[in-house]
Amino acid sequence: MYMFIYVCPLVTLFLSALFVYVSKYKHFLFMLLSLEMGVLSLYMLMLTFFSYFVFEYFLGMVFLSMSVCEGVLGLSLLVFVIRSHGSDMLMIFDSLW
């Protein structure tokens, strides 16, 4: 019962991040921010399950380090796109769509 109190807001946060990721596809920065919000909500959900079932937290640290690498890669791609095209609008790439 007590776990439901912690899991329900985290699942809602993940689903809202997924909705923003799908609906705000025009700007690269909005997509990165919603992706990071989804990753952090999944991390908190993993920590909640790990503490409930008394697992080791090593997998959580690996997940957190991979999400940091993903965030750094996304920010470097954002800087590259802004320097090369002058905007973070995804619709300016005619070759992709």
mmCIF file as gemmi writes it, N, C-alpha and C atoms, coordinates in Angstrom:
data_model
loop_
_atom_site.group_PDB
_atom_site.id
_atom_site.type_symbol
_atom_site.label_atom_id
_atom_site.label_alt_id
_atom_site.label_comp_id
_atom_site.label_asym_id
_atom_site.label_entity_id
_atom_site.label_seq_id
_atom_site.pdbx_PDB_ins_code
_atom_site.Cartn_x
_atom_site.Cartn_y
_atom_site.Cartn_z
_atom_site.occupancy
_atom_site.B_iso_or_equiv
_atom_site.pdbx_formal_charge
_atom_site.auth_seq_id
_atom_site.auth_asym_id
_atom_site.pdbx_PDB_model_num
ATOM 1 N N . MET Axp A 1 ? 0.823 -1.194 0 1 0 ? 1 A 1
ATOM 2 C CA . MET Axp A 1 ? 0 0 0 1 0 ? 1 A 1
ATOM 3 C C . MET Axp A 1 ? 0.862 1.252 0 1 0 ? 1 A 1
ATOM 4 N N . TYR Axp A 2 ? 1.926 1.251 0.811 1 0 ? 2 A 1
ATOM 5 C CA . TYR Axp A 2 ? 2.758 2.433 0.897 1 0 ? 2 A 1
ATOM 6 C C . TYR Axp A 2 ? 3.568 2.664 -0.375 1 0 ? 2 A 1
ATOM 7 N N . MET Axp A 3 ? 3.875 1.587 -1.061 1 0 ? 3 A 1
ATOM 8 C CA . MET Axp A 3 ? 4.635 1.727 -2.296 1 0 ? 3 A 1
ATOM 9 C C . MET Axp A 3 ? 3.808 2.404 -3.383 1 0 ? 3 A 1
ATOM 10 N N . PHE Axp A 4 ? 2.496 2.197 -3.379 1 0 ? 4 A 1
ATOM 11 C CA . PHE Axp A 4 ? 1.627 2.817 -4.361 1 0 ? 4 A 1
ATOM 12 C C . PHE Axp A 4 ? 1.656 4.333 -4.259 1 0 ? 4 A 1
ATOM 13 N N . ILE Axp A 5 ? 1.847 4.845 -3.055 1 0 ? 5 A 1
ATOM 14 C CA . ILE Axp A 5 ? 1.903 6.292 -2.845 1 0 ? 5 A 1
ATOM 15 C C . ILE Axp A 5 ? 3.122 6.887 -3.546 1 0 ? 5 A 1
ATOM 16 N N . TYR Axp A 6 ? 4.216 6.153 -3.613 1 0 ? 6 A 1
ATOM 17 C CA . TYR Axp A 6 ? 5.423 6.642 -4.264 1 0 ? 6 A 1
ATOM 18 C C . TYR Axp A 6 ? 5.463 6.329 -5.756 1 0 ? 6 A 1
ATOM 19 N N . VAL Axp A 7 ? 4.859 5.226 -6.158 1 0 ? 7 A 1
ATOM 20 C CA . VAL Axp A 7 ? 4.943 4.792 -7.555 1 0 ? 7 A 1
ATOM 21 C C . VAL Axp A 7 ? 3.992 5.582 -8.446 1 0 ? 7 A 1
ATOM 22 N N . CYS Axp A 8 ? 2.812 5.883 -7.975 1 0 ? 8 A 1
ATOM 23 C CA . CYS Axp A 8 ? 1.81 6.553 -8.793 1 0 ? 8 A 1
ATOM 24 C C . CYS Axp A 8 ? 2.275 7.928 -9.297 1 0 ? 8 A 1
ATOM 25 N N . PRO Axp A 9 ? 2.836 8.806 -8.47 1 0 ? 9 A 1
ATOM 26 C CA . PRO Axp A 9 ? 3.327 10.079 -9.011 1 0 ? 9 A 1
ATOM 27 C C . PRO Axp A 9 ? 4.513 9.915 -9.97 1 0 ? 9 A 1
ATOM 28 N N . LEU Axp A 10 ? 5.352 8.915 -9.735 1 0 ? 10 A 1
ATOM 29 C CA . LEU Axp A 10 ? 6.489 8.71 -10.621 1 0 ? 10 A 1
ATOM 30 C C . LEU Axp A 10 ? 6.051 8.199 -11.99 1 0 ? 10 A 1
ATOM 31 N N . VAL Axp A 11 ? 5.055 7.332 -12.007 1 0 ? 11 A 1
ATOM 32 C CA . VAL Axp A 11 ? 4.521 6.856 -13.287 1 0 ? 11 A 1
ATOM 33 C C . VAL Axp A 11 ? 3.822 7.999 -14.006 1 0 ? 11 A 1
ATOM 34 N N . THR Axp A 12 ? 3.117 8.843 -13.274 1 0 ? 12 A 1
ATOM 35 C CA . THR Axp A 12 ? 2.475 10.011 -13.873 1 0 ? 12 A 1
ATOM 36 C C . THR Axp A 12 ? 3.515 10.965 -14.441 1 0 ? 12 A 1
ATOM 37 N N . LEU Axp A 13 ? 4.608 11.159 -13.738 1 0 ? 13 A 1
ATOM 38 C CA . LEU Axp A 13 ? 5.687 12.012 -14.222 1 0 ? 13 A 1
ATOM 39 C C . LEU Axp A 13 ? 6.315 11.436 -15.485 1 0 ? 13 A 1
ATOM 40 N N . PHE Axp A 14 ? 6.512 10.127 -15.526 1 0 ? 14 A 1
ATOM 41 C CA . PHE Axp A 14 ? 7.073 9.499 -16.722 1 0 ? 14 A 1
ATOM 42 C C . PHE Axp A 14 ? 6.125 9.619 -17.907 1 0 ? 14 A 1
ATOM 43 N N . LEU Axp A 15 ? 4.834 9.397 -17.686 1 0 ? 15 A 1
ATOM 44 C CA . LEU Axp A 15 ? 3.875 9.497 -18.779 1 0 ? 15 A 1
ATOM 45 C C . LEU Axp A 15 ? 3.722 10.932 -19.277 1 0 ? 15 A 1
ATOM 46 N N . SER Axp A 16 ? 3.815 11.906 -18.377 1 0 ? 16 A 1
ATOM 47 C CA . SER Axp A 16 ? 3.768 13.297 -18.825 1 0 ? 16 A 1
ATOM 48 C C . SER Axp A 16 ? 5.023 13.668 -19.606 1 0 ? 16 A 1
ATOM 49 N N . ALA Axp A 17 ? 6.172 13.131 -19.211 1 0 ? 17 A 1
ATOM 50 C CA . ALA Axp A 17 ? 7.395 13.364 -19.982 1 0 ? 17 A 1
ATOM 51 C C . ALA Axp A 17 ? 7.303 12.731 -21.356 1 0 ? 17 A 1
ATOM 52 N N . LEU Axp A 18 ? 6.711 11.558 -21.428 1 0 ? 18 A 1
ATOM 53 C CA . LEU Axp A 18 ? 6.513 10.896 -22.719 1 0 ? 18 A 1
ATOM 54 C C . LEU Axp A 18 ? 5.55 11.678 -23.594 1 0 ? 18 A 1
ATOM 55 N N . PHE Axp A 19 ? 4.498 12.227 -22.998 1 0 ? 19 A 1
ATOM 56 C CA . PHE Axp A 19 ? 3.546 13.04 -23.763 1 0 ? 19 A 1
ATOM 57 C C . PHE Axp A 19 ? 4.195 14.308 -24.296 1 0 ? 19 A 1
ATOM 58 N N . VAL Axp A 20 ? 4.994 14.971 -23.478 1 0 ? 20 A 1
ATOM 59 C CA . VAL Axp A 20 ? 5.688 16.181 -23.934 1 0 ? 20 A 1
ATOM 60 C C . VAL Axp A 20 ? 6.704 15.838 -25.01 1 0 ? 20 A 1
ATOM 61 N N . TYR Axp A 21 ? 7.367 14.703 -24.875 1 0 ? 21 A 1
ATOM 62 C CA . TYR Axp A 21 ? 8.339 14.272 -25.876 1 0 ? 21 A 1
ATOM 63 C C . TYR Axp A 21 ? 7.667 14.035 -27.233 1 0 ? 21 A 1
ATOM 64 N N . VAL Axp A 22 ? 6.477 13.488 -27.212 1 0 ? 22 A 1
ATOM 65 C CA . VAL Axp A 22 ? 5.773 13.212 -28.466 1 0 ? 22 A 1
ATOM 66 C C . VAL Axp A 22 ? 5.136 14.474 -29.044 1 0 ? 22 A 1
ATOM 67 N N . SER Axp A 23 ? 4.632 15.347 -28.193 1 0 ? 23 A 1
ATOM 68 C CA . SER Axp A 23 ? 3.892 16.501 -28.699 1 0 ? 23 A 1
ATOM 69 C C . SER Axp A 23 ? 4.772 17.701 -29.037 1 0 ? 23 A 1
ATOM 70 N N . LYS Axp A 24 ? 5.912 17.851 -28.417 1 0 ? 24 A 1
ATOM 71 C CA . LYS Axp A 24 ? 6.79 18.998 -28.675 1 0 ? 24 A 1
ATOM 72 C C . LYS Axp A 24 ? 7.974 18.583 -29.537 1 0 ? 24 A 1
ATOM 73 N N . TYR Axp A 25 ? 7.696 18.074 -30.72 1 0 ? 25 A 1
ATOM 74 C CA . TYR Axp A 25 ? 8.753 17.553 -31.573 1 0 ? 25 A 1
ATOM 75 C C . TYR Axp A 25 ? 9.379 18.625 -32.461 1 0 ? 25 A 1
ATOM 76 N N . LYS Axp A 26 ? 8.974 19.88 -32.316 1 0 ? 26 A 1
ATOM 77 C CA . LYS Axp A 26 ? 9.521 20.918 -33.194 1 0 ? 26 A 1
ATOM 78 C C . LYS Axp A 26 ? 10.873 21.442 -32.715 1 0 ? 26 A 1
ATOM 79 N N . HIS Axp A 27 ? 11.06 21.531 -31.417 1 0 ? 27 A 1
ATOM 80 C CA . HIS Axp A 27 ? 12.307 22.065 -30.872 1 0 ? 27 A 1
ATOM 81 C C . HIS Axp A 27 ? 13.121 20.943 -30.237 1 0 ? 27 A 1
ATOM 82 N N . PHE Axp A 28 ? 14.409 20.954 -30.532 1 0 ? 28 A 1
ATOM 83 C CA . PHE Axp A 28 ? 15.318 19.931 -30.035 1 0 ? 28 A 1
ATOM 84 C C . PHE Axp A 28 ? 15.519 20.051 -28.527 1 0 ? 28 A 1
ATOM 85 N N . LEU Axp A 29 ? 15.529 21.271 -28.002 1 0 ? 29 A 1
ATOM 86 C CA . LEU Axp A 29 ? 15.745 21.477 -26.566 1 0 ? 29 A 1
ATOM 87 C C . LEU Axp A 29 ? 14.571 20.952 -25.74 1 0 ? 29 A 1
ATOM 88 N N . PHE Axp A 30 ? 13.339 21.153 -26.203 1 0 ? 30 A 1
ATOM 89 C CA . PHE Axp A 30 ? 12.176 20.614 -25.487 1 0 ? 30 A 1
ATOM 90 C C . PHE Axp A 30 ? 12.218 19.093 -25.457 1 0 ? 30 A 1
ATOM 91 N N . MET Axp A 31 ? 12.647 18.501 -26.558 1 0 ? 31 A 1
ATOM 92 C CA . MET Axp A 31 ? 12.737 17.04 -26.605 1 0 ? 31 A 1
ATOM 93 C C . MET Axp A 31 ? 13.793 16.533 -25.635 1 0 ? 31 A 1
ATOM 94 N N . LEU Axp A 32 ? 14.925 17.225 -25.547 1 0 ? 32 A 1
ATOM 95 C CA . LEU Axp A 32 ? 15.968 16.811 -24.604 1 0 ? 32 A 1
ATOM 96 C C . LEU Axp A 32 ? 15.514 16.954 -23.153 1 0 ? 32 A 1
ATOM 97 N N . LEU Axp A 33 ? 14.83 18.049 -22.844 1 0 ? 33 A 1
ATOM 98 C CA . LEU Axp A 33 ? 14.361 18.255 -21.468 1 0 ? 33 A 1
ATOM 99 C C . LEU Axp A 33 ? 13.323 17.218 -21.06 1 0 ? 33 A 1
ATOM 100 N N . SER Axp A 34 ? 12.411 16.897 -21.962 1 0 ? 34 A 1
ATOM 101 C CA . SER Axp A 34 ? 11.416 15.883 -21.616 1 0 ? 34 A 1
ATOM 102 C C . SER Axp A 34 ? 12.047 14.496 -21.527 1 0 ? 34 A 1
ATOM 103 N N . LEU Axp A 35 ? 13.057 14.238 -22.34 1 0 ? 35 A 1
ATOM 104 C CA . LEU Axp A 35 ? 13.763 12.961 -22.25 1 0 ? 35 A 1
ATOM 105 C C . LEU Axp A 35 ? 14.492 12.832 -20.919 1 0 ? 35 A 1
ATOM 106 N N . GLU Axp A 36 ? 15.107 13.903 -20.459 1 0 ? 36 A 1
ATOM 107 C CA . GLU Axp A 36 ? 15.782 13.876 -19.159 1 0 ? 36 A 1
ATOM 108 C C . GLU Axp A 36 ? 14.781 13.737 -18.012 1 0 ? 36 A 1
ATOM 109 N N . MET Axp A 37 ? 13.623 14.351 -18.144 1 0 ? 37 A 1
ATOM 110 C CA . MET Axp A 37 ? 12.611 14.194 -17.101 1 0 ? 37 A 1
ATOM 111 C C . MET Axp A 37 ? 12.127 12.746 -17.035 1 0 ? 37 A 1
ATOM 112 N N . GLY Axp A 38 ? 11.985 12.114 -18.186 1 0 ? 38 A 1
ATOM 113 C CA . GLY Axp A 38 ? 11.597 10.71 -18.21 1 0 ? 38 A 1
ATOM 114 C C . GLY Axp A 38 ? 12.66 9.807 -17.624 1 0 ? 38 A 1
ATOM 115 N N . VAL Axp A 39 ? 13.915 10.108 -17.919 1 0 ? 39 A 1
ATOM 116 C CA . VAL Axp A 39 ? 15.019 9.302 -17.389 1 0 ? 39 A 1
ATOM 117 C C . VAL Axp A 39 ? 15.107 9.442 -15.875 1 0 ? 39 A 1
ATOM 118 N N . LEU Axp A 40 ? 14.952 10.651 -15.368 1 0 ? 40 A 1
ATOM 119 C CA . LEU Axp A 40 ? 15.019 10.855 -13.915 1 0 ? 40 A 1
ATOM 120 C C . LEU Axp A 40 ? 13.83 10.212 -13.191 1 0 ? 40 A 1
ATOM 121 N N . SER Axp A 41 ? 12.651 10.239 -13.828 1 0 ? 41 A 1
ATOM 122 C CA . SER Axp A 41 ? 11.517 9.567 -13.188 1 0 ? 41 A 1
ATOM 123 C C . SER Axp A 41 ? 11.708 8.053 -13.195 1 0 ? 41 A 1
ATOM 124 N N . LEU Axp A 42 ? 12.289 7.499 -14.257 1 0 ? 42 A 1
ATOM 125 C CA . LEU Axp A 42 ? 12.604 6.074 -14.264 1 0 ? 42 A 1
ATOM 126 C C . LEU Axp A 42 ? 13.657 5.723 -13.219 1 0 ? 42 A 1
ATOM 127 N N . TYR Axp A 43 ? 14.629 6.615 -13.029 1 0 ? 43 A 1
ATOM 128 C CA . TYR Axp A 43 ? 15.65 6.381 -12.001 1 0 ? 43 A 1
ATOM 129 C C . TYR Axp A 43 ? 15.028 6.366 -10.612 1 0 ? 43 A 1
ATOM 130 N N . MET Axp A 44 ? 14.158 7.306 -10.336 1 0 ? 44 A 1
ATOM 131 C CA . MET Axp A 44 ? 13.502 7.327 -9.028 1 0 ? 44 A 1
ATOM 132 C C . MET Axp A 44 ? 12.595 6.112 -8.841 1 0 ? 44 A 1
ATOM 133 N N . LEU Axp A 45 ? 11.958 5.672 -9.917 1 0 ? 45 A 1
ATOM 134 C CA . LEU Axp A 45 ? 11.136 4.47 -9.854 1 0 ? 45 A 1
ATOM 135 C C . LEU Axp A 45 ? 11.984 3.236 -9.586 1 0 ? 45 A 1
ATOM 136 N N . MET Axp A 46 ? 13.161 3.174 -10.208 1 0 ? 46 A 1
ATOM 137 C CA . MET Axp A 46 ? 14.078 2.061 -9.956 1 0 ? 46 A 1
ATOM 138 C C . MET Axp A 46 ? 14.549 2.059 -8.502 1 0 ? 46 A 1
ATOM 139 N N . LEU Axp A 47 ? 14.875 3.23 -7.985 1 0 ? 47 A 1
ATOM 140 C CA . LEU Axp A 47 ? 15.307 3.299 -6.588 1 0 ? 47 A 1
ATOM 141 C C . LEU Axp A 47 ? 14.191 2.902 -5.626 1 0 ? 47 A 1
ATOM 142 N N . THR Axp A 48 ? 12.961 3.253 -5.975 1 0 ? 48 A 1
ATOM 143 C CA . THR Axp A 48 ? 11.828 2.861 -5.135 1 0 ? 48 A 1
ATOM 144 C C . THR Axp A 48 ? 11.671 1.345 -5.119 1 0 ? 48 A 1
ATOM 145 N N . PHE Axp A 49 ? 11.759 0.721 -6.291 1 0 ? 49 A 1
ATOM 146 C CA . PHE Axp A 49 ? 11.641 -0.736 -6.344 1 0 ? 49 A 1
ATOM 147 C C . PHE Axp A 49 ? 12.833 -1.411 -5.678 1 0 ? 49 A 1
ATOM 148 N N . PHE Axp A 50 ? 14.029 -0.866 -5.843 1 0 ? 50 A 1
ATOM 149 C CA . PHE Axp A 50 ? 15.202 -1.471 -5.22 1 0 ? 50 A 1
ATOM 150 C C . PHE Axp A 50 ? 15.12 -1.401 -3.704 1 0 ? 50 A 1
ATOM 151 N N . SER Axp A 51 ? 14.628 -0.292 -3.172 1 0 ? 51 A 1
ATOM 152 C CA . SER Axp A 51 ? 14.516 -0.188 -1.719 1 0 ? 51 A 1
ATOM 153 C C . SER Axp A 51 ? 13.384 -1.057 -1.178 1 0 ? 51 A 1
ATOM 154 N N . TYR Axp A 52 ? 12.356 -1.266 -1.983 1 0 ? 52 A 1
ATOM 155 C CA . TYR Axp A 52 ? 11.238 -2.098 -1.519 1 0 ? 52 A 1
ATOM 156 C C . TYR Axp A 52 ? 11.618 -3.574 -1.494 1 0 ? 52 A 1
ATOM 157 N N . PHE Axp A 53 ? 12.362 -4.024 -2.505 1 0 ? 53 A 1
ATOM 158 C CA . PHE Axp A 53 ? 12.731 -5.43 -2.593 1 0 ? 53 A 1
ATOM 159 C C . PHE Axp A 53 ? 14.123 -5.721 -2.044 1 0 ? 53 A 1
ATOM 160 N N . VAL Axp A 54 ? 14.797 -4.757 -1.468 1 0 ? 54 A 1
ATOM 161 C CA . VAL Axp A 54 ? 16.103 -4.868 -0.83 1 0 ? 54 A 1
ATOM 162 C C . VAL Axp A 54 ? 17.132 -5.457 -1.811 1 0 ? 54 A 1
ATOM 163 N N . PHE Axp A 55 ? 17.252 -4.811 -2.961 1 0 ? 55 A 1
ATOM 164 C CA . PHE Axp A 55 ? 18.284 -5.165 -3.919 1 0 ? 55 A 1
ATOM 165 C C . PHE Axp A 55 ? 19.477 -4.252 -3.736 1 0 ? 55 A 1
ATOM 166 N N . GLU Axp A 56 ? 20.546 -4.56 -4.455 1 0 ? 56 A 1
ATOM 167 C CA . GLU Axp A 56 ? 21.691 -3.663 -4.469 1 0 ? 56 A 1
ATOM 168 C C . GLU Axp A 56 ? 21.387 -2.456 -5.349 1 0 ? 56 A 1
ATOM 169 N N . TYR Axp A 57 ? 22.056 -1.373 -5.052 1 0 ? 57 A 1
ATOM 170 C CA . TYR Axp A 57 ? 21.838 -0.148 -5.804 1 0 ? 57 A 1
ATOM 171 C C . TYR Axp A 57 ? 22.861 0.04 -6.923 1 0 ? 57 A 1
ATOM 172 N N . PHE Axp A 58 ? 23.637 -0.983 -7.223 1 0 ? 58 A 1
ATOM 173 C CA . PHE Axp A 58 ? 24.666 -0.858 -8.246 1 0 ? 58 A 1
ATOM 174 C C . PHE Axp A 58 ? 24.059 -0.634 -9.626 1 0 ? 58 A 1
ATOM 175 N N . LEU Axp A 59 ? 22.968 -1.305 -9.935 1 0 ? 59 A 1
ATOM 176 C CA . LEU Axp A 59 ? 22.316 -1.117 -11.229 1 0 ? 59 A 1
ATOM 177 C C . LEU Axp A 59 ? 21.785 0.303 -11.371 1 0 ? 59 A 1
ATOM 178 N N . GLY Axp A 60 ? 21.34 0.891 -10.281 1 0 ? 60 A 1
ATOM 179 C CA . GLY Axp A 60 ? 20.901 2.282 -10.309 1 0 ? 60 A 1
ATOM 180 C C . GLY Axp A 60 ? 22.034 3.244 -10.624 1 0 ? 60 A 1
ATOM 181 N N . MET Axp A 61 ? 23.217 2.952 -10.106 1 0 ? 61 A 1
ATOM 182 C CA . MET Axp A 61 ? 24.364 3.811 -10.412 1 0 ? 61 A 1
ATOM 183 C C . MET Axp A 61 ? 24.802 3.665 -11.867 1 0 ? 61 A 1
ATOM 184 N N . VAL Axp A 62 ? 24.721 2.463 -12.407 1 0 ? 62 A 1
ATOM 185 C CA . VAL Axp A 62 ? 25.04 2.257 -13.821 1 0 ? 62 A 1
ATOM 186 C C . VAL Axp A 62 ? 24.018 2.987 -14.692 1 0 ? 62 A 1
ATOM 187 N N . PHE Axp A 63 ? 22.742 2.903 -14.334 1 0 ? 63 A 1
ATOM 188 C CA . PHE Axp A 63 ? 21.7 3.606 -15.078 1 0 ? 63 A 1
ATOM 189 C C . PHE Axp A 63 ? 21.899 5.11 -15.008 1 0 ? 63 A 1
ATOM 190 N N . LEU Axp A 64 ? 22.267 5.622 -13.842 1 0 ? 64 A 1
ATOM 191 C CA . LEU Axp A 64 ? 22.489 7.057 -13.693 1 0 ? 64 A 1
ATOM 192 C C . LEU Axp A 64 ? 23.692 7.521 -14.495 1 0 ? 64 A 1
ATOM 193 N N . SER Axp A 65 ? 24.757 6.75 -14.526 1 0 ? 65 A 1
ATOM 194 C CA . SER Axp A 65 ? 25.928 7.139 -15.317 1 0 ? 65 A 1
ATOM 195 C C . SER Axp A 65 ? 25.621 7.089 -16.813 1 0 ? 65 A 1
ATOM 196 N N . MET Axp A 66 ? 24.832 6.113 -17.256 1 0 ? 66 A 1
ATOM 197 C CA . MET Axp A 66 ? 24.442 6.069 -18.672 1 0 ? 66 A 1
ATOM 198 C C . MET Axp A 66 ? 23.52 7.225 -19.031 1 0 ? 66 A 1
ATOM 199 N N . SER Axp A 67 ? 22.655 7.63 -18.124 1 0 ? 67 A 1
ATOM 200 C CA . SER Axp A 67 ? 21.771 8.763 -18.407 1 0 ? 67 A 1
ATOM 201 C C . SER Axp A 67 ? 22.547 10.078 -18.438 1 0 ? 67 A 1
ATOM 202 N N . VAL Axp A 68 ? 23.609 10.186 -17.641 1 0 ? 68 A 1
ATOM 203 C CA . VAL Axp A 68 ? 24.463 11.378 -17.698 1 0 ? 68 A 1
ATOM 204 C C . VAL Axp A 68 ? 25.189 11.429 -19.038 1 0 ? 68 A 1
ATOM 205 N N . CYS Axp A 69 ? 25.667 10.279 -19.499 1 0 ? 69 A 1
ATOM 206 C CA . CYS Axp A 69 ? 26.32 10.231 -20.816 1 0 ? 69 A 1
ATOM 207 C C . CYS Axp A 69 ? 25.338 10.588 -21.923 1 0 ? 69 A 1
ATOM 208 N N . GLU Axp A 70 ? 24.102 10.144 -21.798 1 0 ? 70 A 1
ATOM 209 C CA . GLU Axp A 70 ? 23.077 10.48 -22.784 1 0 ? 70 A 1
ATOM 210 C C . GLU Axp A 70 ? 22.769 11.967 -22.775 1 0 ? 70 A 1
ATOM 211 N N . GLY Axp A 71 ? 22.73 12.568 -21.601 1 0 ? 71 A 1
ATOM 212 C CA . GLY Axp A 71 ? 22.476 14.001 -21.504 1 0 ? 71 A 1
ATOM 213 C C . GLY Axp A 71 ? 23.6 14.83 -22.1 1 0 ? 71 A 1
ATOM 214 N N . VAL Axp A 72 ? 24.829 14.425 -21.851 1 0 ? 72 A 1
ATOM 215 C CA . VAL Axp A 72 ? 25.981 15.145 -22.4 1 0 ? 72 A 1
ATOM 216 C C . VAL Axp A 72 ? 26.005 15.022 -23.921 1 0 ? 72 A 1
ATOM 217 N N . LEU Axp A 73 ? 25.702 13.857 -24.438 1 0 ? 73 A 1
ATOM 218 C CA . LEU Axp A 73 ? 25.648 13.663 -25.88 1 0 ? 73 A 1
ATOM 219 C C . LEU Axp A 73 ? 24.539 14.501 -26.504 1 0 ? 73 A 1
ATOM 220 N N . GLY Axp A 74 ? 23.391 14.567 -25.854 1 0 ? 74 A 1
ATOM 221 C CA . GLY Axp A 74 ? 22.295 15.389 -26.358 1 0 ? 74 A 1
ATOM 222 C C . GLY Axp A 74 ? 22.632 16.863 -26.366 1 0 ? 74 A 1
ATOM 223 N N . LEU Axp A 75 ? 23.289 17.352 -25.309 1 0 ? 75 A 1
ATOM 224 C CA . LEU Axp A 75 ? 23.671 18.767 -25.279 1 0 ? 75 A 1
ATOM 225 C C . LEU Axp A 75 ? 24.731 19.085 -26.314 1 0 ? 75 A 1
ATOM 226 N N . SER Axp A 76 ? 25.667 18.168 -26.548 1 0 ? 76 A 1
ATOM 227 C CA . SER Axp A 76 ? 26.674 18.423 -27.579 1 0 ? 76 A 1
ATOM 228 C C . SER Axp A 76 ? 26.044 18.42 -28.969 1 0 ? 76 A 1
ATOM 229 N N . LEU Axp A 77 ? 25.057 17.554 -29.198 1 0 ? 77 A 1
ATOM 230 C CA . LEU Axp A 77 ? 24.343 17.594 -30.472 1 0 ? 77 A 1
ATOM 231 C C . LEU Axp A 77 ? 23.536 18.879 -30.628 1 0 ? 77 A 1
ATOM 232 N N . LEU Axp A 78 ? 22.97 19.366 -29.535 1 0 ? 78 A 1
ATOM 233 C CA . LEU Axp A 78 ? 22.233 20.628 -29.577 1 0 ? 78 A 1
ATOM 234 C C . LEU Axp A 78 ? 23.154 21.781 -29.94 1 0 ? 78 A 1
ATOM 235 N N . VAL Axp A 79 ? 24.327 21.835 -29.337 1 0 ? 79 A 1
ATOM 236 C CA . VAL Axp A 79 ? 25.29 22.897 -29.663 1 0 ? 79 A 1
ATOM 237 C C . VAL Axp A 79 ? 25.737 22.791 -31.11 1 0 ? 79 A 1
ATOM 238 N N . PHE Axp A 80 ? 25.97 21.576 -31.592 1 0 ? 80 A 1
ATOM 239 C CA . PHE Axp A 80 ? 26.375 21.382 -32.986 1 0 ? 80 A 1
ATOM 240 C C . PHE Axp A 80 ? 25.294 21.841 -33.962 1 0 ? 80 A 1
ATOM 241 N N . VAL Axp A 81 ? 24.038 21.506 -33.657 1 0 ? 81 A 1
ATOM 242 C CA . VAL Axp A 81 ? 22.934 21.897 -34.542 1 0 ? 81 A 1
ATOM 243 C C . VAL Axp A 81 ? 22.755 23.4 -34.551 1 0 ? 81 A 1
ATOM 244 N N . ILE Axp A 82 ? 22.863 24.037 -33.393 1 0 ? 82 A 1
ATOM 245 C CA . ILE Axp A 82 ? 22.685 25.487 -33.331 1 0 ? 82 A 1
ATOM 246 C C . ILE Axp A 82 ? 23.828 26.199 -34.044 1 0 ? 82 A 1
ATOM 247 N N . ARG Axp A 83 ? 25.037 25.693 -33.917 1 0 ? 83 A 1
ATOM 248 C CA . ARG Axp A 83 ? 26.162 26.315 -34.619 1 0 ? 83 A 1
ATOM 249 C C . ARG Axp A 83 ? 26.089 26.122 -36.125 1 0 ? 83 A 1
ATOM 250 N N . SER Axp A 84 ? 25.623 24.976 -36.561 1 0 ? 84 A 1
ATOM 251 C CA . SER Axp A 84 ? 25.617 24.721 -38.003 1 0 ? 84 A 1
ATOM 252 C C . SER Axp A 84 ? 24.382 25.286 -38.703 1 0 ? 84 A 1
ATOM 253 N N . HIS Axp A 85 ? 23.212 25.276 -38.046 1 0 ? 85 A 1
ATOM 254 C CA . HIS Axp A 85 ? 21.981 25.715 -38.703 1 0 ? 85 A 1
ATOM 255 C C . HIS Axp A 85 ? 21.412 27.011 -38.122 1 0 ? 85 A 1
ATOM 256 N N . GLY Axp A 86 ? 21.859 27.445 -36.973 1 0 ? 86 A 1
ATOM 257 C CA . GLY Axp A 86 ? 21.399 28.696 -36.403 1 0 ? 86 A 1
ATOM 258 C C . GLY Axp A 86 ? 20.119 28.603 -35.593 1 0 ? 86 A 1
ATOM 259 N N . SER Axp A 87 ? 19.541 27.446 -35.477 1 0 ? 87 A 1
ATOM 260 C CA . SER Axp A 87 ? 18.305 27.277 -34.718 1 0 ? 87 A 1
ATOM 261 C C . SER Axp A 87 ? 18.21 25.832 -34.237 1 0 ? 87 A 1
ATOM 262 N N . ASP Axp A 88 ? 17.35 25.614 -33.239 1 0 ? 88 A 1
ATOM 263 C CA . ASP Axp A 88 ? 17.151 24.246 -32.762 1 0 ? 88 A 1
ATOM 264 C C . ASP Axp A 88 ? 15.845 23.649 -33.277 1 0 ? 88 A 1
ATOM 265 N N . MET Axp A 89 ? 15.269 24.283 -34.27 1 0 ? 89 A 1
ATOM 266 C CA . MET Axp A 89 ? 14.052 23.746 -34.886 1 0 ? 89 A 1
ATOM 267 C C . MET Axp A 89 ? 14.381 22.489 -35.667 1 0 ? 89 A 1
ATOM 268 N N . LEU Axp A 90 ? 13.656 21.426 -35.424 1 0 ? 90 A 1
ATOM 269 C CA . LEU Axp A 90 ? 13.913 20.173 -36.121 1 0 ? 90 A 1
ATOM 270 C C . LEU Axp A 90 ? 13.326 20.154 -37.523 1 0 ? 90 A 1
ATOM 271 N N . MET Axp A 91 ? 12.403 21.038 -37.806 1 0 ? 91 A 1
ATOM 272 C CA . MET Axp A 91 ? 11.777 21.043 -39.122 1 0 ? 91 A 1
ATOM 273 C C . MET Axp A 91 ? 12.65 21.678 -40.196 1 0 ? 91 A 1
ATOM 274 N N . ILE Axp A 92 ? 13.813 22.244 -39.83 1 0 ? 92 A 1
ATOM 275 C CA . ILE Axp A 92 ? 14.68 22.838 -40.842 1 0 ? 92 A 1
ATOM 276 C C . ILE Axp A 92 ? 15.541 21.792 -41.527 1 0 ? 92 A 1
ATOM 277 N N . PHE Axp A 93 ? 15.522 20.571 -41.013 1 0 ? 93 A 1
ATOM 278 C CA . PHE Axp A 93 ? 16.279 19.487 -41.645 1 0 ? 93 A 1
ATOM 279 C C . PHE Axp A 93 ? 15.376 18.838 -42.691 1 0 ? 93 A 1
ATOM 280 N N . ASP Axp A 94 ? 15.481 19.276 -43.918 1 0 ? 94 A 1
ATOM 281 C CA . ASP Axp A 94 ? 14.624 18.736 -44.973 1 0 ? 94 A 1
ATOM 282 C C . ASP Axp A 94 ? 15.012 17.312 -45.345 1 0 ? 94 A 1
ATOM 283 N N . SER Axp A 95 ? 16.246 16.941 -45.066 1 0 ? 95 A 1
ATOM 284 C CA . SER Axp A 95 ? 16.659 15.59 -45.44 1 0 ? 95 A 1
ATOM 285 C C . SER Axp A 95 ? 16.106 14.533 -44.497 1 0 ? 95 A 1
ATOM 286 N N . LEU Axp A 96 ? 15.671 14.921 -43.283 1 0 ? 96 A 1
ATOM 287 C CA . LEU Axp A 96 ? 15.15 13.95 -42.337 1 0 ? 96 A 1
ATOM 288 C C . LEU Axp A 96 ? 13.659 13.691 -42.51 1 0 ? 96 A 1
ATOM 289 N N . TRP Axp A 97 ? 12.895 14.707 -42.93 1 0 ? 97 A 1
ATOM 290 C CA . TRP Axp A 97 ? 11.454 14.542 -43.103 1 0 ? 97 A 1
ATOM 291 C C . TRP Axp A 97 ? 11.058 14.833 -44.516 1 0 ? 97 A 1
